Amino acid sequence: GNSLENTNLLIVGPGTGLGVCTLTSLNSLVFPIEGEGGNTNFSPQNKLEIELLKFLLKDKEYISFEDVVSGRGLKNIYKFLKFNNKQTIKNSILPDQIGALALKNDIVAIESVKFMFSILGTMISNIILINRCQKGVIISGGMIKKLYTFLYQSDFLKNFSNKGYYKNYVEKVPIFFSDDDNVALKGAAECFKNKYFTK
């Protein structure tokens, strides 16, 4: 993609939760647009995602993107796929264990990770359209660092660009990965230099 100046930058971090932040600039200052993007409604793109939503609605009245794109989201998807395959569901399994199983070529675990990353594509392109994040997207967090190879095998790009008349709008947005374990601390340190935060 091509970064478009005078637009916004999107930061997304799937991990324990689903962190979402839009960075914008005014003159030479950069500041965040705070919000709860991870807690917006999960919007299914296809029949299988609709079935996932129905499965999760058995236990909750409101399903957010964080319920399907995060550590607990990975666990929810894993349980759903086990249920769909009529396999025993181990409730005590942890997201890290599912990731480890995927890296060991466990079929259900791999499909769960790919499914989660596909939904991440939808969520990111939604926020791009809402906040005009045509400068780019940075995906960070431990999950992406450990499991990024499965993102390329998933429907991430298909879901990302499935925006009808706005397909070209989102497809031009560059996507970056951050594998820096200290990125949050570095960002906090930068706040001390940013005049926006001293007001």
Salt bridges, closest charged atoms under 4 A:
GLU51 OE2 - LYS54 NZ 3.73
GLU66 OE2 - ARG72 NH2 3.24
ASP67 OD1 - LYS60 NZ 2.91
ASP67 OD1 - ARG72 NE 3.06
GLU111 OE2 - LYS114 NZ 3.28
GLU171 OE2 - LYS167 NZ 3.15
ASP180 OD2 - LYS186 NZ 2.62
ASP181 OD2 - LYS145 NZ 3.09
GLU190 OE2 - LYS193 NZ 3.31
